[in-house]
Structure formats: C-alpha cells, structure tokens
Amino acid sequence: MAGGLNNPTILGKLSSLEQQKIELETKLLEAQQVKEKAAITEDALRQLLSGFQDHITSRNLPEIKKFIGSYVEKVIVYKEHVEVIFKLQVVDLIDGGEGSRTPVRR
C-alpha cells in the first residue's frame, strides 16, 4: 500500500486537489468579507425607509415601484402587524445576530 503513495499520477492528483482546496478556501474568505460589507445596520435601514416615506406621501408610483423592486422581497400582513422581508442583510448590532431575510416590523 505504501508503494501506491509514490505513484506519480496519485501524487500529481493529490497536489492538484490541495491547490484547489487552497483556492476554494481563499474564495470563501473573500465571499464572507463581501457579505459582511454588504450588511446594512438597522439604523441605516430605518433611515432608508424614512427617506422613502416622502415618495409614499407624494404618491410617486415610479419611485415606489423602484424601491419595492430593489429592496423588498415580500410583505406579510397580519391582523396586528405587517412584516416586510427585505433583500438586504440586516445586522442587529444590539444582539450581534444577522440574517439575510430579517423581518422589520413597521
């Protein structure tokens, strides 16, 4: 069995797989950094919503549709409240938790 590890074909494939592992780990770290940078804080989200409020008040339908298409994944209406599921990742700085589909109650 030890002779099989000296096989040039196996050693070459093992080396290739190790290189591929390193490249994938690097890409994973880069993706995690992009994800962290793309997160939006709850305060920034509230500021975004307050700026959007003017479009609602003035009934600016093109801007309302643009906002909904860009930021809102879905809206769930209950008797007691409404949940808006955003396409953004919202970071809760108080609890330290985060989620890409964080409902914000308004």
ABEGO torsion letter per residue (X at the ends): XAAAAABAAAAAAAAAAAAAAAAAAAAAAAAAAAAAAABBBAAAAAAAAAAAAAAAAAGBAAAAAAAAAAABABBBBBAABBBBBBABBBBBAAAGBBBABBBBBX
